[in-house]
Amino acid sequence: MIQQGILPFKLERTSEEITPRSGLVIYAEILRALGVKRLVECHMPEPLSNRGYRAWRFIEPLLLMIYGGGRHIEDLREIRDDVALREVIGLTDMPSLSTFGDWLIRMGERGGREAMEEVNKEVFRKIVAKCDEKEYTLDVDSTVIESWKEEAKWTYKKVKGYHPIAGFLKENALCIAYEFREGNVQAGSGAEEFLKKCEEALPEGKKITAIRSDSAFYQAEVINWCEKSGKKYTITADKDKAVMEVIGTIKNWRRLHDKEGNPTDREIGSTIHTMNKTEKAFRLIVERWQNPQPSLFSQDKWCYHVIATNIDDWEEEEIVWFHNERCQVENLIKELKIGFSMEQMVSGNFLANSLYFALGILVYNTTQAQKLLFMGEEWHRKTIATIRWKLVEIAGKVIRHGRRVILKIVASVEKLKIFLEIRRRCLDFR
């Protein structure tokens, strides 16, 4: 035998129907259980021709690709070439790869992104209705997606790209609402409207009781809306002239302790403040620490971090701890961008990218649903990378027996039990 490589084995091709990603079958079943196909067919525009493909024929491969780790339209080739996978899930007739980019542009121009927003809203409501929590804390943040396409706008980070904003629920990490924006749109633009959009997304019996945000939402309109709607808030305050002047009146500085009671290198104090257009005064919780690099031309010996809040019955430290927990939203955005490949867009067309980003949100939320509703508690905090490594990338062989199709997976008994449990919960959920 002619030696092919270093290790003593021979590599050959087989024509047997084997899929290297059996976990995608389970994800396809979860999409069916959540009614995603029905919602897509209900909301997405119909093809302009009787011979055209309906939206689900494009969307299902894209969802499978994003969930499976694909990053480019070209990665759909793995779905197309996986005959065994497509047979099991019923994806027998898949459009040509060259048509997906054009379809995203056409659908974006025909209202596809608005339709997908409705799909995302209904899927979110279906998921959160099954969650136990009745009250939620909303974390809002924006992010920059770099793109050097000609149409992309310059962002505040001095790179071209897009500047989407998203709201996440602290209790279950679901994305409640989002807006895909041009790069030159400010993060705080339309802040009050976005918060209303988040609140309207919740089903009956659920409510947002607290909001946490960075300084982009430090606006009188936001603070007034929180007061009128009875919501607690902690918002990083801008260190403008008025805020710095009121900080100068604080006399009761004391050492800041962490949750375990250990002293930190920071001091904490508080005062009352108001803005020109706010209807009520609010607290400023101020942290200060020694300036490690004082300027020769400045008398500033302190650095400050300021939190605006209407929470009156908590200690100053408790507000700092609560507000600092919002940093978790950065991990959720990282999961969305890196885990689900939303850190780069697939087109130079804004509307096409808006639609693609909406698909990314859909995959993110349905993956959260997979962990929260269809799997054990030990999976609730796993990332998509872990799920792919442990459950998606499993070889399976398709066997026909009479009229039945059987997928035999190459996995341990424990993993087979996980697959069977997910399928059972999908059946019960439907």
GIJOCOR-V729925 format. One line per field, one symbol per residue. ss: DSSP state (a for helix, b for strand, c for the rest). psi: psi as a letter, one per 20 degrees, with the letter a starting at -180 (. if undefined). burial: I if it has 16 or more other ideal C-beta (glycine too) atoms within 10 Angstrom, else O. A space follows every 50 residues. Layout:
ss: ???
psi: ???
burial: ???
This chain:
ss: cccccccccccccccccbbcccaaaaaaaaaaaccaaaaaaaaccccccc ccccaaaaaaaaaaaaaaccccaaaaaaaaacaaaaaaacccccccaaaa aaaaaaaaaccaaaaaaaaaaaaaaaaaacccccbbbbbbbbccbbcccc ccbbcccccbbbccbbbbbcccccbbbbbccbccccccccaaaaaaaaaa acccccbbbbbbbcaaaccaaaaaaaaacccbbbbbccccaaaaaaaccc cccbbbbcccccbbbbbbbbbbbccccccccbbbbbbbbbcccccccccc cbbbbbbbbccccccaaaaaaaaaaaaaaaaaaaaaaaacccccccccca aaaaaaaaaaaaaaaaaaaaaaacccaaaccccaaaaaaaaacccbbbbb bccbbbbbbcccaaaaaaaaaaaaaaaaac
psi: ppphagqmrpprqqjqnppimhhhggghhghghikggggghhhqqqqiqh iqqrhhhhgghgghgghijqiqhhiihhgginggghggijmhnpqqhiig ghgggghghjjhhhghhgghghgghhghhiqhqhqqppppqrrpoqpkqh iqqprijkqqbrmqqqpqphhjjqohrrpoqqhjpqhjpkgghghhgghi hqrpiqqpiqppraihjmqhggggggghjkpqqoppqpmaggghghhiip hlqrppqahijpqajqqqrqrqrqrhjqiqqrqoopqqqpoimqqhjqjo iqqqppppqjohjqqghhgggghhiihhhhhghggggggjkjiqriripg hghgghhhhggggghhhhhgghhjrrhiihjqrhgggghhhgmpqqpppp ocjqppooqnrrhghghgghgghghgghg.
burial: OOOOOOOOOOOOOOOOIIIIIIIIIIIIIIIIIIIIOOIIOOIIOOOOOO OOOOIIOIIIIIIIIIIIIIOOIOIIOIIIOIOIIIIIIOIOOIOOOOOI IOIIIIIIOOOIIOIIIOIIIIIIOIIIOOIOOOOIIIIIIIIIIOIOOO OIOOIOOOOIIIIIIIIIIIOIIIIIIIIIIIIOIOIIOOIIOIIOIIIO IIOOOIOIOIIIIIIIIIIOIIIIIIOOOOIIIIIIIIOOOOIOOIIOOO OOOOOIOOOOOOOOOIIIIIIOIOIOOIOOOIIIIIIIOOOOOOOOOOOO OOOIIIIIIIIOOIOIIOIIOIIIOIOOIOOIIOIIIOIIIIIOIIIOII IIIIIIIIIIIIIIIIIIIIIIIIIOOOIOOIOIOOIIOOIIOIOIOIOO OOOOOOIOIOIOOOIOOIIOOIIOIIOOIO
